[in-house]
Amino acid sequence: MSTEQPPVCSAKGCRAAAVWVIAWNNPTLHTPERRKTWLACEEHREHLSGFLGVRGFLKEVVALEEWQARQTDQGSGGSDTPE
């Protein structure tokens, strides 16, 4: 029996299932290849990616399943929640 919780949206107060990975990077803090991630449900994907996009931080938005497949092939990356 697994006790692992399914991924949830990173939007404040949202507990919906995550279906998107929003990869971003703050160029003043991170090396160019580094990718921080937020998870998003369908409802919050546009809001979260827009928030990062207007700041020039957004790198890509990828379906969670595709991101997980990439991580399996390449090794894992970190995840952060928005503040």
N, CA, C and O atoms as CSV, one atom per row, in Angstrom:
chain,resi,resn,atom,element,x,y,z
A,1,MET,N,N,0.853,-1.178,0.000
A,1,MET,CA,C,0.000,0.000,0.000
A,1,MET,C,C,0.897,1.239,0.000
A,1,MET,O,O,1.851,1.322,0.774
A,2,SER,N,N,0.582,2.211,-0.884
A,2,SER,CA,C,1.369,3.429,-0.995
A,2,SER,C,C,0.707,4.565,-0.231
A,2,SER,O,O,-0.512,4.727,-0.278
A,3,THR,N,N,1.520,5.355,0.478
A,3,THR,CA,C,1.002,6.510,1.207
A,3,THR,C,C,1.334,7.802,0.465
A,3,THR,O,O,1.075,8.894,0.971
A,4,GLU,N,N,1.905,7.679,-0.729
A,4,GLU,CA,C,2.269,8.858,-1.515
A,4,GLU,C,C,1.011,9.596,-1.967
A,4,GLU,O,O,0.083,8.995,-2.507
A,5,GLN,N,N,0.999,10.914,-1.736
A,5,GLN,CA,C,-0.138,11.744,-2.123
A,5,GLN,C,C,-0.002,12.150,-3.590
A,5,GLN,O,O,1.111,12.375,-4.067
A,6,PRO,N,N,-1.117,12.246,-4.305
A,6,PRO,CA,C,-1.037,12.712,-5.693
A,6,PRO,C,C,-0.643,14.185,-5.726
A,6,PRO,O,O,-0.968,14.927,-4.798
A,7,PRO,N,N,0.045,14.620,-6.770
A,7,PRO,CA,C,0.467,16.017,-6.855
A,7,PRO,C,C,-0.738,16.957,-6.899
A,7,PRO,O,O,-1.736,16.673,-7.560
A,8,VAL,N,N,-0.631,18.085,-6.182
A,8,VAL,CA,C,-1.710,19.074,-6.161
A,8,VAL,C,C,-1.209,20.403,-6.705
A,8,VAL,O,O,-0.006,20.662,-6.747
A,9,CYS,N,N,-2.129,21.221,-7.111
A,9,CYS,CA,C,-1.856,22.536,-7.674
A,9,CYS,C,C,-1.093,23.406,-6.664
A,9,CYS,O,O,-1.349,23.346,-5.461
A,10,SER,N,N,-0.163,24.206,-7.170
A,10,SER,CA,C,0.638,25.100,-6.333
A,10,SER,C,C,-0.048,26.428,-6.032
A,10,SER,O,O,0.452,27.204,-5.218
A,11,ALA,N,N,-1.178,26.705,-6.671
A,11,ALA,CA,C,-1.878,27.970,-6.421
A,11,ALA,C,C,-2.321,28.022,-4.963
A,11,ALA,O,O,-2.765,27.022,-4.398
A,12,LYS,N,N,-2.194,29.191,-4.371
A,12,LYS,CA,C,-2.529,29.360,-2.957
A,12,LYS,C,C,-3.960,28.905,-2.671
A,12,LYS,O,O,-4.911,29.372,-3.299
A,13,GLY,N,N,-4.096,27.993,-1.720
A,13,GLY,CA,C,-5.398,27.511,-1.290
A,13,GLY,C,C,-6.027,26.444,-2.172
A,13,GLY,O,O,-7.075,25.901,-1.821
A,14,CYS,N,N,-5.419,26.132,-3.298
A,14,CYS,CA,C,-5.990,25.130,-4.205
A,14,CYS,C,C,-5.496,23.743,-3.827
A,14,CYS,O,O,-4.307,23.550,-3.573
A,15,ARG,N,N,-6.394,22.794,-3.790
A,15,ARG,CA,C,-6.034,21.404,-3.484
A,15,ARG,C,C,-6.401,20.479,-4.645
A,15,ARG,O,O,-6.430,19.258,-4.490
A,16,ALA,N,N,-6.680,21.071,-5.804
A,16,ALA,CA,C,-7.053,20.282,-6.985
A,16,ALA,C,C,-5.845,19.497,-7.504
A,16,ALA,O,O,-4.694,19.858,-7.260
A,17,ALA,N,N,-6.137,18.434,-8.212
A,17,ALA,CA,C,-5.079,17.616,-8.796
A,17,ALA,C,C,-4.286,18.420,-9.825
A,17,ALA,O,O,-4.861,19.128,-10.652
A,18,ALA,N,N,-2.981,18.303,-9.763
A,18,ALA,CA,C,-2.107,18.969,-10.728
A,18,ALA,C,C,-2.087,18.170,-12.027
A,18,ALA,O,O,-1.997,16.942,-12.011
A,19,VAL,N,N,-2.170,18.876,-13.141
A,19,VAL,CA,C,-2.071,18.236,-14.453
A,19,VAL,C,C,-1.030,18.920,-15.334
A,19,VAL,O,O,-0.734,18.446,-16.431
A,20,TRP,N,N,-0.472,20.039,-14.855
A,20,TRP,CA,C,0.534,20.804,-15.604
A,20,TRP,C,C,1.747,21.074,-14.729
A,20,TRP,O,O,1.627,21.208,-13.511
A,21,VAL,N,N,2.904,21.153,-15.348
A,21,VAL,CA,C,4.131,21.599,-14.697
A,21,VAL,C,C,4.529,22.905,-15.367
A,21,VAL,O,O,4.645,22.979,-16.590
A,22,ILE,N,N,4.736,23.924,-14.558
A,22,ILE,CA,C,5.166,25.226,-15.055
A,22,ILE,C,C,6.622,25.385,-14.644
A,22,ILE,O,O,6.934,25.564,-13.467
A,23,ALA,N,N,7.512,25.318,-15.635
A,23,ALA,CA,C,8.949,25.416,-15.382
A,23,ALA,C,C,9.376,26.869,-15.531
A,23,ALA,O,O,8.997,27.552,-16.482
A,24,TRP,N,N,10.173,27.326,-14.569
A,24,TRP,CA,C,10.587,28.714,-14.587
A,24,TRP,C,C,11.995,28.861,-14.046
A,24,TRP,O,O,12.590,27.920,-13.522
A,25,ASN,N,N,12.515,30.088,-14.192
A,25,ASN,CA,C,13.867,30.398,-13.763
A,25,ASN,C,C,13.964,31.898,-13.559
A,25,ASN,O,O,13.582,32.670,-14.438
A,26,ASN,N,N,14.469,32.316,-12.413
A,26,ASN,CA,C,14.739,33.729,-12.154
A,26,ASN,C,C,16.199,33.960,-12.520
A,26,ASN,O,O,17.090,33.528,-11.788
A,27,PRO,N,N,16.467,34.637,-13.650
A,27,PRO,CA,C,17.849,34.767,-14.114
A,27,PRO,C,C,18.767,35.543,-13.181
A,27,PRO,O,O,19.988,35.435,-13.294
A,28,THR,N,N,18.211,36.319,-12.266
A,28,THR,CA,C,19.083,37.019,-11.320
A,28,THR,C,C,19.522,36.116,-10.171
A,28,THR,O,O,20.466,36.443,-9.453
A,29,LEU,N,N,18.846,34.988,-9.993
A,29,LEU,CA,C,19.166,34.069,-8.897
A,29,LEU,C,C,19.671,32.704,-9.347
A,29,LEU,O,O,20.438,32.059,-8.632
A,30,HIS,N,N,19.247,32.259,-10.527
A,30,HIS,CA,C,19.515,30.892,-10.958
A,30,HIS,C,C,20.392,30.849,-12.204
A,30,HIS,O,O,20.368,31.765,-13.027
A,31,THR,N,N,21.157,29.785,-12.329
A,31,THR,CA,C,21.926,29.566,-13.550
A,31,THR,C,C,20.948,29.311,-14.698
A,31,THR,O,O,19.835,28.846,-14.454
A,32,PRO,N,N,21.331,29.601,-15.933
A,32,PRO,CA,C,20.400,29.492,-17.066
A,32,PRO,C,C,19.751,28.118,-17.244
A,32,PRO,O,O,18.607,28.037,-17.689
A,33,GLU,N,N,20.448,27.055,-16.910
A,33,GLU,CA,C,19.887,25.715,-17.108
A,33,GLU,C,C,18.971,25.255,-15.967
A,33,GLU,O,O,18.244,24.273,-16.117
A,34,ARG,N,N,19.003,25.948,-14.849
A,34,ARG,CA,C,18.189,25.549,-13.691
A,34,ARG,C,C,16.706,25.767,-13.968
A,34,ARG,O,O,16.323,26.780,-14.554
A,35,ARG,N,N,15.874,24.817,-13.549
A,35,ARG,CA,C,14.432,24.928,-13.696
A,35,ARG,C,C,13.764,24.692,-12.357
A,35,ARG,O,O,13.881,23.616,-11.770
A,36,LYS,N,N,13.069,25.701,-11.886
A,36,LYS,CA,C,12.202,25.575,-10.727
A,36,LYS,C,C,10.835,25.191,-11.284
A,36,LYS,O,O,10.552,25.461,-12.451
A,37,THR,N,N,9.991,24.572,-10.480
A,37,THR,CA,C,8.689,24.156,-10.996
A,37,THR,C,C,7.561,24.465,-10.037
A,37,THR,O,O,7.710,24.390,-8.817
A,38,TRP,N,N,6.439,24.810,-10.617
A,38,TRP,CA,C,5.171,24.900,-9.917
A,38,TRP,C,C,4.245,23.916,-10.609
A,38,TRP,O,O,4.384,23.661,-11.805
A,39,LEU,N,N,3.314,23.371,-9.870
A,39,LEU,CA,C,2.302,22.483,-10.430
A,39,LEU,C,C,1.000,23.258,-10.567
A,39,LEU,O,O,0.722,24.159,-9.775
A,40,ALA,N,N,0.207,22.911,-11.565
A,40,ALA,CA,C,-1.045,23.632,-11.781
A,40,ALA,C,C,-2.167,22.689,-12.192
A,40,ALA,O,O,-1.963,21.710,-12.910
A,41,CYS,N,N,-3.353,23.020,-11.710
A,41,CYS,CA,C,-4.566,22.353,-12.186
A,41,CYS,C,C,-4.997,23.093,-13.464
A,41,CYS,O,O,-4.398,24.103,-13.834
A,42,GLU,N,N,-6.032,22.586,-14.126
A,42,GLU,CA,C,-6.527,23.246,-15.341
A,42,GLU,C,C,-6.920,24.694,-15.059
A,42,GLU,O,O,-6.618,25.584,-15.853
A,43,GLU,N,N,-7.588,24.932,-13.940
A,43,GLU,CA,C,-8.104,26.261,-13.616
A,43,GLU,C,C,-6.994,27.292,-13.400
A,43,GLU,O,O,-7.166,28.456,-13.761
A,44,HIS,N,N,-5.867,26.891,-12.821
A,44,HIS,CA,C,-4.823,27.851,-12.462
A,44,HIS,C,C,-3.627,27.883,-13.403
A,44,HIS,O,O,-2.709,28.674,-13.192
A,45,ARG,N,N,-3.613,27.052,-14.427
A,45,ARG,CA,C,-2.464,27.005,-15.347
A,45,ARG,C,C,-2.188,28.372,-15.967
A,45,ARG,O,O,-1.050,28.840,-15.958
A,46,GLU,N,N,-3.206,29.001,-16.495
A,46,GLU,CA,C,-3.018,30.290,-17.154
A,46,GLU,C,C,-2.579,31.378,-16.172
A,46,GLU,O,O,-1.691,32.174,-16.475
A,47,HIS,N,N,-3.201,31.406,-15.009
A,47,HIS,CA,C,-2.850,32.428,-14.009
A,47,HIS,C,C,-1.401,32.296,-13.561
A,47,HIS,O,O,-0.665,33.283,-13.548
A,48,LEU,N,N,-0.986,31.089,-13.196
A,48,LEU,CA,C,0.377,30.893,-12.710
A,48,LEU,C,C,1.413,31.136,-13.808
A,48,LEU,O,O,2.445,31.758,-13.557
A,49,SER,N,N,1.147,30.652,-15.014
A,49,SER,CA,C,2.110,30.876,-16.101
A,49,SER,C,C,2.139,32.352,-16.489
A,49,SER,O,O,3.198,32.868,-16.848
A,50,GLY,N,N,1.005,33.039,-16.426
A,50,GLY,CA,C,0.976,34.471,-16.704
A,50,GLY,C,C,1.766,35.266,-15.685
A,50,GLY,O,O,2.487,36.199,-16.039
A,51,PHE,N,N,1.631,34.896,-14.413
A,51,PHE,CA,C,2.376,35.547,-13.332
A,51,PHE,C,C,3.875,35.483,-13.602
A,51,PHE,O,O,4.584,36.479,-13.457
A,52,LEU,N,N,4.347,34.310,-13.994
A,52,LEU,CA,C,5.771,34.138,-14.274
A,52,LEU,C,C,6.158,34.779,-15.608
A,52,LEU,O,O,7.256,35.317,-15.748
A,53,GLY,N,N,5.262,34.720,-16.572
A,53,GLY,CA,C,5.549,35.261,-17.894
A,53,GLY,C,C,5.787,36.759,-17.893
A,53,GLY,O,O,6.718,37.229,-18.548
A,54,VAL,N,N,4.971,37.526,-17.176
A,54,VAL,CA,C,5.144,38.980,-17.168
A,54,VAL,C,C,6.454,39.382,-16.489
A,54,VAL,O,O,6.940,40.493,-16.700
A,55,ARG,N,N,7.021,38.508,-15.692
A,55,ARG,CA,C,8.294,38.777,-15.030
A,55,ARG,C,C,9.483,38.264,-15.832
A,55,ARG,O,O,10.636,38.480,-15.459
A,56,GLY,N,N,9.191,37.584,-16.930
A,56,GLY,CA,C,10.263,37.031,-17.758
A,56,GLY,C,C,10.868,35.756,-17.198
A,56,GLY,O,O,11.973,35.376,-17.584
A,57,PHE,N,N,10.158,35.088,-16.289
A,57,PHE,CA,C,10.678,33.882,-15.642
A,57,PHE,C,C,10.207,32.588,-16.319
A,57,PHE,O,O,10.866,31.558,-16.178
A,58,LEU,N,N,9.106,32.612,-17.035
A,58,LEU,CA,C,8.502,31.395,-17.593
A,58,LEU,C,C,9.393,30.776,-18.662
A,58,LEU,O,O,9.851,31.459,-19.578
A,59,LYS,N,N,9.630,29.487,-18.535
A,59,LYS,CA,C,10.423,28.761,-19.518
A,59,LYS,C,C,9.568,27.821,-20.351
A,59,LYS,O,O,9.716,27.770,-21.572
A,60,GLU,N,N,8.666,27.068,-19.701
A,60,GLU,CA,C,7.772,26.191,-20.446
A,60,GLU,C,C,6.648,25.684,-19.556
A,60,GLU,O,O,6.756,25.656,-18.330
A,61,VAL,N,N,5.564,25.283,-20.214
A,61,VAL,CA,C,4.425,24.657,-19.545
A,61,VAL,C,C,4.263,23.293,-20.204
A,61,VAL,O,O,4.113,23.193,-21.422
A,62,VAL,N,N,4.296,22.244,-19.385
A,62,VAL,CA,C,4.302,20.879,-19.886
A,62,VAL,C,C,3.283,20.049,-19.112
A,62,VAL,O,O,3.105,20.242,-17.909
A,63,ALA,N,N,2.628,19.142,-19.789
A,63,ALA,CA,C,1.720,18.211,-19.112
A,63,ALA,C,C,2.506,17.436,-18.048
A,63,ALA,O,O,3.643,17.026,-18.284
A,64,LEU,N,N,1.897,17.242,-16.890
A,64,LEU,CA,C,2.558,16.562,-15.776
A,64,LEU,C,C,3.098,15.196,-16.186
A,64,LEU,O,O,4.222,14.843,-15.827
A,65,GLU,N,N,2.315,14.428,-16.929
A,65,GLU,CA,C,2.770,13.092,-17.345
A,65,GLU,C,C,4.032,13.174,-18.198
A,65,GLU,O,O,4.949,12.369,-18.031
A,66,GLU,N,N,4.083,14.141,-19.111
A,66,GLU,CA,C,5.268,14.314,-19.956
A,66,GLU,C,C,6.478,14.716,-19.109
A,66,GLU,O,O,7.576,14.197,-19.310
A,67,TRP,N,N,6.281,15.632,-18.168
A,67,TRP,CA,C,7.366,16.079,-17.288
A,67,TRP,C,C,7.915,14.901,-16.476
A,67,TRP,O,O,9.128,14.734,-16.348
A,68,GLN,N,N,7.008,14.092,-15.933
A,68,GLN,CA,C,7.435,12.940,-15.132
A,68,GLN,C,C,8.224,11.952,-15.983
A,68,GLN,O,O,9.204,11.374,-15.514
A,69,ALA,N,N,7.805,11.757,-17.226
A,69,ALA,CA,C,8.540,10.866,-18.126
A,69,ALA,C,C,9.943,11.409,-18.398
A,69,ALA,O,O,10.910,10.648,-18.429
A,70,ARG,N,N,10.051,12.713,-18.594
A,70,ARG,CA,C,11.364,13.344,-18.797
A,70,ARG,C,C,12.251,13.153,-17.576
A,70,ARG,O,O,13.433,12.840,-17.710
A,71,GLN,N,N,11.687,13.340,-16.385
A,71,GLN,CA,C,12.457,13.223,-15.153
A,71,GLN,C,C,12.952,11.800,-14.944
A,71,GLN,O,O,14.052,11.592,-14.433
A,72,THR,N,N,12.154,10.831,-15.332
A,72,THR,CA,C,12.558,9.436,-15.233
A,72,THR,C,C,13.756,9.180,-16.138
A,72,THR,O,O,14.673,8.443,-15.777
A,73,ASP,N,N,13.738,9.803,-17.328
A,73,ASP,CA,C,14.833,9.639,-18.278
A,73,ASP,C,C,16.092,10.402,-17.884
A,73,ASP,O,O,17.199,9.945,-18.169
A,74,GLN,N,N,15.941,11.584,-17.219
A,74,GLN,CA,C,17.065,12.473,-16.960
A,74,GLN,C,C,17.470,12.593,-15.503
A,74,GLN,O,O,18.527,13.161,-15.228
A,75,GLY,N,N,16.701,12.098,-14.565
A,75,GLY,CA,C,16.937,12.357,-13.151
A,75,GLY,C,C,15.923,13.387,-12.685
A,75,GLY,O,O,15.293,14.037,-13.519
A,76,SER,N,N,15.746,13.555,-11.394
A,76,SER,CA,C,14.676,14.415,-10.896
A,76,SER,C,C,15.123,15.852,-10.709
A,76,SER,O,O,16.315,16.147,-10.625
A,77,GLY,N,N,14.103,16.774,-10.643
A,77,GLY,CA,C,14.336,18.190,-10.422
A,77,GLY,C,C,13.540,18.656,-9.217
A,77,GLY,O,O,12.717,17.902,-8.699
A,78,GLY,N,N,13.761,19.873,-8.760
A,78,GLY,CA,C,13.087,20.409,-7.573
A,78,GLY,C,C,11.739,21.021,-7.902
A,78,GLY,O,O,11.460,21.345,-9.056
A,79,SER,N,N,10.927,21.175,-6.911
A,79,SER,CA,C,9.615,21.797,-7.038
A,79,SER,C,C,9.438,22.815,-5.931
A,79,SER,O,O,9.842,22.590,-4.790
A,80,ASP,N,N,8.838,23.924,-6.276
A,80,ASP,CA,C,8.574,24.980,-5.303
A,80,ASP,C,C,7.127,25.398,-5.421
A,80,ASP,O,O,6.491,25.196,-6.456
A,81,THR,N,N,6.623,25.965,-4.383
A,81,THR,CA,C,5.273,26.515,-4.437
A,81,THR,C,C,5.356,28.019,-4.512
A,81,THR,O,O,6.287,28.614,-3.970
A,82,PRO,N,N,4.395,28.650,-5.180
A,82,PRO,CA,C,4.426,30.103,-5.266
A,82,PRO,C,C,4.136,30.732,-3.920
A,82,PRO,O,O,3.463,30.140,-3.076
A,83,GLU,N,N,4.637,31.910,-3.727
A,83,GLU,CA,C,4.409,32.612,-2.453
A,83,GLU,C,C,3.299,33.598,-2.574
A,83,GLU,O,O,2.969,34.279,-1.603
